[in-house]
Amino acid sequence: MTSLNDILFLTVIAWIWAHELDAVQKHEWRLLPGLSSLNDLLAYRLFVLLHIPLLVWIVWSAPNPAFQIGFNVFVIVHGGLHWLLRRHPKYEFHDPLSHLLIFGAVPLAALHLAILMV
């Protein structure tokens, strides 16, 4: 992965990963089915630990164009889900940095997806 297009995709990954760091502080597990039903300490630990194999899978799969398409679609849908959940009582992503990390990834993913489709 060395082209400008590859760098754009890696930037999408980095952007969404920065959001995941913010998600720990914002207790995102409280919004997720399964984790939201657990006590907070256990859910936090699982949320963090599950990101280890997730990151390995993302890095391992990153060169695959089909994965890139799917990941870009996920980032766009993810932004939509955050928008839909913005009034949920346990939603804590209200500050400008959180909005930047969530919604800033969307146009990058859309641009990379458009480039892949041509």
N, CA, C and O atoms as a MOPAC input file, in Angstrom:
PM7 MOZYME 1SCF
protein

 N      0.84600 1    -1.17800 1     0.00000 1
 C      0.00000 1     0.00000 1     0.00000 1
 C      0.89000 1     1.23900 1     0.00000 1
 O      1.43400 1     1.62500 1     1.03500 1
 N      1.03000 1     1.85400 1    -1.16600 1
 C      1.91700 1     3.01500 1    -1.23300 1
 C      1.36400 1     4.16700 1    -2.06800 1
 O      1.96800 1     5.23900 1    -2.08700 1
 N      0.25900 1     3.98700 1    -2.74700 1
 C     -0.27700 1     5.05700 1    -3.58200 1
 C     -1.01000 1     6.09900 1    -2.73600 1
 O     -1.27400 1     5.88000 1    -1.55400 1
 N     -1.33200 1     7.22200 1    -3.35300 1
 C     -2.11900 1     8.24500 1    -2.65200 1
 C     -3.48000 1     7.69500 1    -2.23900 1
 O     -4.00600 1     8.05200 1    -1.18500 1
 N     -4.04200 1     6.83100 1    -3.06600 1
 C     -5.31700 1     6.19400 1    -2.72600 1
 C     -5.16500 1     5.32300 1    -1.48000 1
 O     -6.04500 1     5.30100 1    -0.62000 1
 N     -4.05100 1     4.61100 1    -1.38900 1
 C     -3.78300 1     3.79800 1    -0.19900 1
 C     -3.64200 1     4.68100 1     1.04000 1
 O     -4.14700 1     4.34000 1     2.11000 1
 N     -2.96500 1     5.79700 1     0.89800 1
 C     -2.79100 1     6.72200 1     2.01800 1
 C     -4.15000 1     7.27600 1     2.45300 1
 O     -4.40600 1     7.44900 1     3.64400 1
 N     -5.01500 1     7.55000 1     1.47700 1
 C     -6.36400 1     8.01600 1     1.80600 1
 C     -7.09300 1     6.95700 1     2.63100 1
 O     -7.72700 1     7.28700 1     3.63300 1
 N     -7.01100 1     5.69000 1     2.22200 1
 C     -7.69400 1     4.64000 1     2.97800 1
 C     -7.09400 1     4.48500 1     4.37700 1
 O     -7.83000 1     4.32800 1     5.35000 1
 N     -5.78300 1     4.52900 1     4.48100 1
 C     -5.15800 1     4.46200 1     5.80500 1
 C     -5.58300 1     5.64300 1     6.68100 1
 O     -5.69300 1     5.51400 1     7.90000 1
 N     -5.81600 1     6.78000 1     6.05500 1
 C     -6.30600 1     7.94200 1     6.79900 1
 C     -7.72600 1     7.69900 1     7.31100 1
 O     -8.06400 1     8.10200 1     8.42400 1
 N     -8.55400 1     7.04300 1     6.50200 1
 C     -9.90200 1     6.68100 1     6.95500 1
 C     -9.79700 1     5.77200 1     8.18000 1
 O    -10.50200 1     5.97400 1     9.16900 1
 N     -8.91700 1     4.77300 1     8.11400 1
 C     -8.72300 1     3.86800 1     9.26000 1
 C     -8.25100 1     4.66300 1    10.47800 1
 O     -8.78500 1     4.48400 1    11.57200 1
 N     -7.27300 1     5.52500 1    10.30400 1
 C     -6.73800 1     6.30100 1    11.42800 1
 C     -7.81900 1     7.19900 1    12.02800 1
 O     -7.91400 1     7.33200 1    13.24800 1
 N     -8.62500 1     7.80800 1    11.17400 1
 C     -9.66800 1     8.71400 1    11.63000 1
 C    -10.68600 1     7.95700 1    12.49300 1
 O    -11.07200 1     8.42100 1    13.56500 1
 N    -11.10700 1     6.79900 1    12.01200 1
 C    -12.10600 1     6.03100 1    12.75800 1
 C    -11.47100 1     5.44100 1    14.01900 1
 O    -12.14700 1     5.27500 1    15.03400 1
 N    -10.19300 1     5.12900 1    13.96000 1
 C     -9.52800 1     4.60800 1    15.16600 1
 C     -9.38900 1     5.69000 1    16.23400 1
 O     -9.50200 1     5.41000 1    17.42700 1
 N     -9.14800 1     6.91500 1    15.80500 1
 C     -9.12600 1     8.02700 1    16.76600 1
 C    -10.50700 1     8.17700 1    17.40900 1
 O    -10.62000 1     8.47000 1    18.60000 1
 N    -11.55200 1     7.97200 1    16.60600 1
 C    -12.90800 1     7.98100 1    17.18100 1
 C    -13.04700 1     6.88000 1    18.22700 1
 O    -13.67800 1     7.09600 1    19.26200 1
 N    -12.47900 1     5.72200 1    17.98200 1
 C    -12.57700 1     4.62800 1    18.95800 1
 C    -11.88500 1     4.98800 1    20.27300 1
 O    -12.33600 1     4.58000 1    21.34300 1
 N    -10.79700 1     5.74600 1    20.19500 1
 C    -10.16800 1     6.23200 1    21.43000 1
 C    -11.12500 1     7.15500 1    22.17900 1
 O    -11.27000 1     7.05800 1    23.39700 1
 N    -11.76500 1     8.03800 1    21.44600 1
 C    -12.75100 1     8.94200 1    22.03800 1
 C    -13.94000 1     8.14300 1    22.58600 1
 O    -14.52500 1     8.50700 1    23.60600 1
 N    -14.28300 1     7.06500 1    21.90300 1
 C    -15.42800 1     6.23600 1    22.30700 1
 C    -15.23200 1     5.61400 1    23.68200 1
 O    -16.20300 1     5.36400 1    24.39600 1
 N    -13.98400 1     5.36500 1    24.05600 1
 C    -13.72200 1     4.82500 1    25.39800 1
 C    -14.10300 1     5.88300 1    26.43000 1
 O    -14.78600 1     5.58200 1    27.40900 1
 N    -13.66600 1     7.11400 1    26.21100 1
 C    -13.99200 1     8.17100 1    27.16100 1
 C    -15.49100 1     8.45700 1    27.19200 1
 O    -16.02300 1     8.85700 1    28.22700 1
 N    -16.17200 1     8.25700 1    26.07000 1
 C    -17.59600 1     8.56800 1    25.96700 1
 C    -18.48600 1     7.35700 1    26.28400 1
 O    -19.69800 1     7.41000 1    26.07900 1
 N    -17.89300 1     6.28300 1    26.77600 1
 C    -18.65900 1     5.09600 1    27.22000 1
 C    -19.55600 1     4.52600 1    26.11300 1
 O    -20.72900 1     4.23700 1    26.35000 1
 N    -19.00900 1     4.36800 1    24.92600 1
 C    -19.81400 1     3.91300 1    23.78900 1
 C    -20.43700 1     2.53800 1    24.02100 1
 O    -21.47600 1     2.23100 1    23.43600 1
 N    -19.82900 1     1.71500 1    24.85300 1
 C    -20.37300 1     0.38200 1    25.11400 1
 C    -21.78100 1     0.45600 1    25.69900 1
 O    -22.54500 1    -0.50200 1    25.58700 1
 N    -22.12500 1     1.56200 1    26.31000 1
 C    -23.46500 1     1.72100 1    26.88900 1
 C    -24.55200 1     1.80100 1    25.82100 1
 O    -25.73900 1     1.70500 1    26.13200 1
 N    -24.14900 1     1.97500 1    24.56400 1
 C    -25.09400 1     2.05000 1    23.45000 1
 C    -25.15800 1     0.75600 1    22.65100 1
 O    -26.02800 1     0.59800 1    21.79400 1
 N    -24.25100 1    -0.16500 1    22.92300 1
 C    -24.12600 1    -1.36700 1    22.10100 1
 C    -24.92800 1    -2.53600 1    22.66600 1
 O    -24.83900 1    -2.84000 1    23.85600 1
 N    -25.70900 1    -3.18700 1    21.81000 1
 C    -26.43300 1    -4.38200 1    22.27200 1
 C    -25.43300 1    -5.40500 1    22.83500 1
 O    -24.34800 1    -5.58900 1    22.28500 1
 N    -25.79900 1    -6.04000 1    23.89500 1
 C    -24.91300 1    -7.00700 1    24.54200 1
 C    -24.08200 1    -6.35100 1    25.62500 1
 O    -24.22200 1    -6.67400 1    26.80400 1
 N    -23.22400 1    -5.43700 1    25.23300 1
 C    -22.37000 1    -4.77200 1    26.21300 1
 C    -23.17200 1    -3.84600 1    27.13100 1
 O    -22.83000 1    -3.69200 1    28.30400 1
 N    -24.22100 1    -3.23900 1    26.61500 1
 C    -24.99900 1    -2.29900 1    27.42400 1
 C    -25.72600 1    -2.97900 1    28.57500 1
 O    -26.13000 1    -2.31500 1    29.53000 1
 N    -25.89500 1    -4.28700 1    28.49500 1
 C    -26.60000 1    -5.00100 1    29.56500 1
 C    -25.65500 1    -5.47700 1    30.67300 1
 O    -26.10800 1    -5.99900 1    31.69200 1
 N    -24.35500 1    -5.29900 1    30.48000 1
 C    -23.37400 1    -5.73200 1    31.47500 1
 C    -23.07600 1    -4.60000 1    32.45200 1
 O    -23.39800 1    -3.44100 1    32.19100 1
 N    -22.45700 1    -4.95100 1    33.58300 1
 C    -22.03400 1    -3.87500 1    34.48500 1
 C    -20.94800 1    -3.06400 1    33.77800 1
 O    -20.23100 1    -3.57400 1    32.91700 1
 N    -20.84300 1    -1.80900 1    34.15500 1
 C    -20.01100 1    -0.86200 1    33.42300 1
 C    -18.53800 1    -1.26400 1    33.34300 1
 O    -17.92100 1    -1.12300 1    32.28600 1
 N    -17.97000 1    -1.75500 1    34.42700 1
 C    -16.55300 1    -2.12400 1    34.42800 1
 C    -16.29100 1    -3.29300 1    33.48300 1
 O    -15.33400 1    -3.26000 1    32.71000 1
 N    -17.12800 1    -4.31900 1    33.53800 1
 C    -16.96200 1    -5.47000 1    32.65200 1
 C    -17.16400 1    -5.05600 1    31.19200 1
 O    -16.39700 1    -5.46400 1    30.31900 1
 N    -18.18300 1    -4.25500 1    30.92900 1
 C    -18.45000 1    -3.81600 1    29.55800 1
 C    -17.28600 1    -2.98300 1    29.01900 1
 O    -16.88700 1    -3.14300 1    27.86600 1
 N    -16.74600 1    -2.10100 1    29.84900 1
 C    -15.57900 1    -1.30000 1    29.45200 1
 C    -14.41000 1    -2.20300 1    29.08400 1
 O    -13.78700 1    -2.02000 1    28.03900 1
 N    -14.11100 1    -3.17300 1    29.93700 1
 C    -12.97800 1    -4.07000 1    29.68600 1
 C    -13.17200 1    -4.85700 1    28.39800 1
 O    -12.24400 1    -4.98500 1    27.60000 1
 N    -14.37100 1    -5.38300 1    28.19300 1
 C    -14.64200 1    -6.12800 1    26.95800 1
 C    -14.54900 1    -5.21800 1    25.73600 1
 O    -13.98300 1    -5.59900 1    24.71200 1
 N    -15.10500 1    -4.02400 1    25.85000 1
 C    -15.05400 1    -3.05900 1    24.74300 1
 C    -13.60500 1    -2.80600 1    24.32700 1
 O    -13.28200 1    -2.83200 1    23.14000 1
 N    -12.74800 1    -2.56700 1    25.29600 1
 C    -11.34200 1    -2.30000 1    24.99500 1
 C    -10.65500 1    -3.55000 1    24.44400 1
 O     -9.96700 1    -3.48200 1    23.42500 1
 N    -10.83600 1    -4.67700 1    25.10500 1
 C    -10.15500 1    -5.90600 1    24.67600 1
 C    -10.61400 1    -6.38500 1    23.29800 1
 O     -9.81300 1    -6.92000 1    22.53100 1
 N    -11.88000 1    -6.19900 1    22.98200 1
 C    -12.36800 1    -6.61400 1    21.65700 1
 C    -11.76900 1    -5.79000 1    20.53000 1
 O    -11.77800 1    -6.21500 1    19.37500 1
 N    -11.25200 1    -4.62100 1    20.85900 1
 C    -10.62200 1    -3.80300 1    19.82700 1
 C     -9.25100 1    -4.34700 1    19.40700 1
 O     -8.73900 1    -3.95900 1    18.35600 1
 N     -8.65700 1    -5.22000 1    20.19200 1
 C     -7.35800 1    -5.80200 1    19.79900 1
 C     -7.51800 1    -6.68300 1    18.56900 1
 O     -6.85900 1    -6.42500 1    17.56200 1
 N     -8.36800 1    -7.71900 1    18.60100 1
 C     -8.51500 1    -8.51100 1    17.36800 1
 C     -9.14300 1    -7.70600 1    16.23000 1
 O     -8.87100 1    -7.97300 1    15.06000 1
 N     -9.97400 1    -6.73200 1    16.56600 1
 C    -10.57100 1    -5.89400 1    15.52800 1
 C     -9.49500 1    -5.12700 1    14.77100 1
 O     -9.51600 1    -5.08000 1    13.54100 1
 N     -8.55600 1    -4.52900 1    15.49400 1
 C     -7.47700 1    -3.78900 1    14.83000 1
 C     -6.58400 1    -4.72500 1    14.02200 1
 O     -6.17100 1    -4.37600 1    12.91600 1
 N     -6.28000 1    -5.89800 1    14.54900 1
 C     -5.47600 1    -6.87000 1    13.79900 1
 C     -6.17700 1    -7.21600 1    12.49200 1
 O     -5.54700 1    -7.24500 1    11.43500 1
 N     -7.47800 1    -7.47900 1    12.56100 1
 C     -8.25300 1    -7.83200 1    11.36700 1
 C     -8.26000 1    -6.68500 1    10.36000 1
 O     -8.10700 1    -6.91500 1     9.16100 1
 N     -8.43500 1    -5.45600 1    10.83500 1
 C     -8.45900 1    -4.30200 1     9.94100 1
 C     -7.10800 1    -4.13400 1     9.24300 1
 O     -7.05700 1    -3.94400 1     8.02800 1
 N     -6.02000 1    -4.20300 1    10.00400 1
 C     -4.68700 1    -4.03400 1     9.42200 1
 C     -4.38600 1    -5.16200 1     8.43800 1
 O     -3.84000 1    -4.92000 1     7.36100 1
 N     -4.73700 1    -6.38300 1     8.80100 1
 C     -4.48900 1    -7.53700 1     7.94100 1
 C     -5.30100 1    -7.44400 1     6.65100 1
 O     -4.81700 1    -7.82000 1     5.58300 1
 N     -6.52500 1    -6.94700 1     6.74700 1
 C     -7.42600 1    -6.89900 1     5.59400 1
 C     -7.27700 1    -5.64300 1     4.74800 1
 O     -7.78100 1    -5.59600 1     3.62500 1
 N     -6.60300 1    -4.63700 1     5.25700 1
 C     -6.54300 1    -3.32800 1     4.59500 1
 C     -6.15000 1    -3.36100 1     3.11500 1
 O     -6.71400 1    -2.58500 1     2.34400 1
 N     -5.22800 1    -4.20200 1     2.67700 1
 C     -4.86300 1    -4.18400 1     1.25300 1
 C     -5.95300 1    -4.72200 1     0.32000 1
 O     -5.88700 1    -4.49500 1    -0.88800 1
 N     -6.93400 1    -5.41800 1     0.84600 1
 C     -7.96200 1    -6.06300 1     0.03100 1
 C     -9.00200 1    -5.02900 1    -0.42900 1
 O     -9.65900 1    -4.40700 1     0.40500 1
 N     -9.15800 1    -4.84200 1    -1.74800 1
 C    -10.12000 1    -3.85000 1    -2.25000 1
 C    -11.56300 1    -4.11100 1    -1.78700 1
 O    -12.30400 1    -3.16500 1    -1.52100 1
 N    -11.95900 1    -5.37300 1    -1.69100 1
 C    -13.32200 1    -5.68400 1    -1.22000 1
 C    -13.47900 1    -5.25100 1     0.23700 1
 O    -14.52500 1    -4.72700 1     0.62000 1
 N    -12.45100 1    -5.46700 1     1.04200 1
 C    -12.49900 1    -5.01200 1     2.42500 1
 C    -12.58400 1    -3.49200 1     2.47900 1
 O    -13.34100 1    -2.94100 1     3.27800 1
 N    -11.81700 1    -2.81700 1     1.64000 1
 C    -11.82900 1    -1.35500 1     1.62000 1
 C    -13.22200 1    -0.81800 1     1.30900 1
 O    -13.68200 1     0.14000 1     1.93100 1
 N    -13.88200 1    -1.43900 1     0.34800 1
 C    -15.25200 1    -1.02800 1     0.01100 1
 C    -16.15500 1    -1.21900 1     1.23300 1
 O    -16.89300 1    -0.31000 1     1.61300 1
 N    -16.09100 1    -2.39600 1     1.83900 1
 C    -16.92300 1    -2.68500 1     3.00700 1
 C    -16.62900 1    -1.76600 1     4.17100 1
 O    -17.54800 1    -1.32000 1     4.85700 1
 N    -15.35600 1    -1.47600 1     4.40400 1
 C    -14.98000 1    -0.60300 1     5.51500 1
 C    -15.48000 1     0.81500 1     5.27400 1
 O    -15.97400 1     1.46300 1     6.19700 1
 N    -15.35500 1     1.29900 1     4.04500 1
 C    -15.85900 1     2.62900 1     3.71300 1
 C    -17.36800 1     2.71000 1     3.92600 1
 O    -17.86800 1     3.69000 1     4.47800 1
 N    -18.08100 1     1.69500 1     3.49500 1
 C    -19.53500 1     1.66200 1     3.70100 1
 C    -19.84000 1     1.64800 1     5.19800 1
 O    -20.74400 1     2.34500 1     5.65900 1
 N    -19.08800 1     0.85500 1     5.95200 1
 C    -19.27300 1     0.82500 1     7.40600 1
 C    -19.08200 1     2.21200 1     8.01300 1
 O    -19.88600 1     2.63300 1     8.84500 1
 N    -18.03600 1     2.92600 1     7.61300 1
 C    -17.75900 1     4.25500 1     8.17400 1
 C    -18.91900 1     5.20400 1     7.88100 1
 O    -19.31300 1     5.98800 1     8.74400 1
 N    -19.45900 1     5.13500 1     6.68500 1
 C    -20.58600 1     5.99900 1     6.31100 1
 C    -21.83300 1     5.63300 1     7.12900 1
 O    -22.50800 1     6.51500 1     7.66000 1
 N    -22.13200 1     4.34500 1     7.22800 1
 C    -23.27500 1     3.88800 1     8.02200 1
 C    -23.06300 1     4.23100 1     9.49500 1
 O    -23.99700 1     4.65300 1    10.17600 1
 N    -21.84900 1     4.05300 1     9.98100 1
 C    -21.50000 1     4.37600 1    11.36600 1
 C    -21.81500 1     5.83900 1    11.67500 1
 O    -22.36900 1     6.14900 1    12.73000 1
 N    -21.46200 1     6.73400 1    10.75500 1
 C    -21.79400 1     8.14200 1    10.93300 1
 C    -23.29700 1     8.35100 1    11.01200 1
 O    -23.77800 1     9.14400 1    11.82200 1
 N    -24.03700 1     7.64300 1    10.17200 1
 C    -25.49700 1     7.72200 1    10.20100 1
 C    -26.07300 1     7.22000 1    11.51400 1
 O    -27.01900 1     7.80100 1    12.04600 1
 N    -25.50500 1     6.14400 1    12.03600 1
 C    -25.98100 1     5.61600 1    13.32300 1
 C    -25.73100 1     6.60900 1    14.45000 1
 O    -26.58100 1     6.79100 1    15.32100 1
 N    -24.57500 1     7.24500 1    14.43400 1
 C    -24.30300 1     8.26100 1    15.45700 1
 C    -25.29800 1     9.41400 1    15.34500 1
 O    -25.76700 1     9.93500 1    16.35700 1
 N    -25.61400 1     9.80500 1    14.13400 1
 C    -26.57800 1    10.88300 1    13.95200 1
 C    -27.94600 1    10.46400 1    14.50300 1
 O    -28.61700 1    11.25200 1    15.17000 1
 N    -28.35900 1     9.21300 1    14.22100 1
 C    -29.65000 1     8.72700 1    14.71200 1
 C    -29.68200 1     8.59900 1    16.23300 1
 O    -30.72500 1     8.80600 1    16.85400 1
 N    -28.54400 1     8.25900 1    16.83100 1
 C    -28.49200 1     8.06000 1    18.28200 1
 C    -28.19900 1     9.33500 1    19.07000 1
 O    -28.13500 1     9.28800 1    20.29900 1
 N    -28.02200 1    10.45500 1    18.40700 1
 C    -27.55400 1    11.67900 1    19.06400 1
 C    -28.44200 1    12.14300 1    20.21000 1
 O    -27.98100 1    12.90300 1    21.06200 1
 N    -29.69300 1    11.71600 1    20.26000 1
 C    -30.59100 1    12.11500 1    21.35800 1
 C    -30.81900 1    11.00000 1    22.37200 1
 O    -31.60700 1    11.15700 1    23.30400 1
 N    -30.13500 1     9.88100 1    22.19500 1
 C    -30.24900 1     8.77300 1    23.14400 1
 C    -29.73600 1     9.24800 1    24.50500 1
 O    -28.72400 1     9.94600 1    24.56700 1
 N    -30.41700 1     8.88400 1    25.59800 1
 C    -30.00600 1     9.38700 1    26.92000 1
 C    -28.58500 1     8.99100 1    27.33500 1
 O    -27.97800 1     9.67100 1    28.16200 1
 N    -28.05100 1     7.91300 1    26.77800 1
 C    -26.69600 1     7.49300 1    27.15000 1
 C    -25.64400 1     7.92100 1    26.12400 1
 O    -24.47900 1     7.53500 1    26.23000 1
 N    -26.04300 1     8.69900 1    25.15100 1
 C    -25.13000 1     9.18300 1    24.11000 1
 C    -24.32100 1    10.34800 1    24.65100 1
 O    -24.89700 1    11.33100 1    25.11700 1
 N    -22.99300 1    10.25900 1    24.59800 1
 C    -22.12100 1    11.27600 1    25.18900 1
 C    -21.23600 1    12.00300 1    24.17100 1
 O    -20.36500 1    12.78000 1    24.56400 1
 N    -21.44100 1    11.76800 1    22.89000 1
 C    -20.58400 1    12.35500 1    21.85000 1
 C    -21.10500 1    13.72800 1    21.42400 1
 O    -21.49900 1    13.91600 1    20.27300 1
 N    -21.10600 1    14.67500 1    22.34300 1
 C    -21.69800 1    15.97800 1    22.05600 1
 C    -20.67600 1    17.08400 1    21.80500 1
 O    -21.06200 1    18.17300 1    21.38000 1
 N    -19.41100 1    16.85000 1    22.04700 1
 C    -18.42700 1    17.92200 1    21.90000 1
 C    -17.89100 1    17.99100 1    20.46500 1
 O    -18.01200 1    17.02400 1    19.71400 1
 N    -17.30300 1    19.12100 1    20.08500 1
 C    -16.81500 1    19.30100 1    18.71000 1
 C    -15.78500 1    18.25800 1    18.26600 1
 O    -15.81100 1    17.82700 1    17.11300 1
 N    -14.88100 1    17.84800 1    19.16000 1
 C    -13.89400 1    16.84400 1    18.76500 1
 C    -14.57700 1    15.52200 1    18.41700 1
 O    -14.23900 1    14.89200 1    17.41500 1
 N    -15.52300 1    15.11000 1    19.23200 1
 C    -16.25300 1    13.87100 1    18.94200 1
 C    -16.95400 1    13.96100 1    17.59200 1
 O    -16.90300 1    13.02300 1    16.79700 1
 N    -17.60600 1    15.08400 1    17.33400 1
 C    -18.28500 1    15.26200 1    16.04700 1
 C    -17.28800 1    15.22600 1    14.89200 1
 O    -17.55500 1    14.62200 1    13.85400 1
 N    -16.15200 1    15.86800 1    15.07500 1
 C    -15.12800 1    15.86900 1    14.03100 1
 C    -14.64600 1    14.45400 1    13.73600 1
 O    -14.51300 1    14.07200 1    12.57300 1
 N    -14.38300 1    13.67600 1    14.78200 1
 C    -13.87100 1    12.31700 1    14.58400 1
 C    -14.91500 1    11.40300 1    13.94700 1
 O    -14.57900 1    10.57400 1    13.10100 1
 N    -16.16800 1    11.54600 1    14.34300 1
 C    -17.22700 1    10.69400 1    13.78700 1
 C    -17.54900 1    11.11300 1    12.35500 1
 O    -17.48500 1    10.31000 1    11.42300 1
 N    -17.89600 1    12.38500 1    12.20600 1
 C    -18.42400 1    12.82700 1    10.92200 1
 C    -17.33500 1    13.26600 1     9.94900 1
 O    -17.59800 1    13.37900 1     8.75200 1
 N    -16.12800 1    13.51400 1    10.42900 1
 C    -15.01200 1    13.82600 1     9.53900 1
 C    -14.55200 1    12.62100 1     8.74400 1
 O    -14.01600 1    12.76700 1     7.64600 1
 N    -14.75700 1    11.43600 1     9.28800 1
 C    -14.37200 1    10.21200 1     8.58100 1
 C    -15.28700 1     9.93400 1     7.39700 1
 O    -14.87400 1     9.30000 1     6.42700 1
 N    -16.52600 1    10.40500 1     7.47200 1
 C    -17.52400 1    10.07600 1     6.44200 1
 C    -17.14100 1    10.59600 1     5.06000 1
 O    -17.14800 1     9.80800 1     4.11400 1
 N    -16.80600 1    11.87700 1     4.88600 1
 C    -16.43200 1    12.31800 1     3.53400 1
 C    -15.14600 1    11.66500 1     3.02500 1
 O    -14.99800 1    11.43700 1     1.82400 1
 N    -14.22500 1    11.36800 1     3.92700 1
 C    -13.00700 1    10.67200 1     3.50600 1
 C    -13.34300 1     9.27800 1     2.97800 1
 O    -12.82800 1     8.85700 1     1.94200 1
 N    -14.20700 1     8.57200 1     3.69700 1
 C    -14.62800 1     7.23300 1     3.26200 1
 C    -15.40200 1     7.31100 1     1.94400 1
 O    -15.21000 1     6.48000 1     1.05700 1
 N    -16.27100 1     8.30700 1     1.82100 1
 C    -17.04200 1     8.46400 1     0.58600 1
 C    -16.11500 1     8.77400 1    -0.60000 1
 O    -16.30100 1     8.24500 1    -1.69600 1
 N    -15.12300 1     9.63000 1    -0.37200 1
 C    -14.16300 1     9.93900 1    -1.42800 1
 C    -13.38600 1     8.69400 1    -1.83400 1
 O    -13.23200 1     8.40900 1    -3.02200 1
 N    -12.89500 1     7.95200 1    -0.84000 1
 C    -12.14000 1     6.73600 1    -1.17100 1
 C    -13.03200 1     5.72900 1    -1.88500 1
 O    -12.58800 1     5.07400 1    -2.82800 1
 N    -14.25900 1     5.59800 1    -1.45900 1
 C    -15.19900 1     4.68500 1    -2.11000 1
 C    -15.43300 1     5.11400 1    -3.56700 1
 O    -15.45400 1     4.27600 1    -4.46800 1
 N    -15.60600 1     6.40800 1    -3.78700 1
 C    -15.81700 1     6.90800 1    -5.15900 1
 C    -14.60000 1     6.61100 1    -6.02500 1
 O    -14.75400 1     6.21900 1    -7.18200 1
 N    -13.40600 1     6.78600 1    -5.49400 1
 C    -12.17800 1     6.50200 1    -6.24900 1
 C    -12.10400 1     5.02000 1    -6.60500 1
 O    -11.71000 1     4.65900 1    -7.71400 1
 N    -12.48600 1     4.16100 1    -5.65200 1
 C    -12.45900 1     2.72100 1    -5.91700 1
 C    -13.45100 1     2.31100 1    -6.99900 1
 O    -13.22400 1     1.35300 1    -7.73700 1
 N    -14.54000 1     3.04100 1    -7.08100 1
 C    -15.61600 1     2.66900 1    -8.00800 1
 C    -15.36600 1     3.11000 1    -9.45300 1
 O    -16.05700 1     2.66400 1   -10.36900 1
 N    -14.36200 1     3.99900 1    -9.65700 1
 C    -14.07800 1     4.42900 1   -11.03700 1
 C    -13.09700 1     3.54100 1   -11.71800 1
 O    -12.75700 1     3.77100 1   -12.87800 1

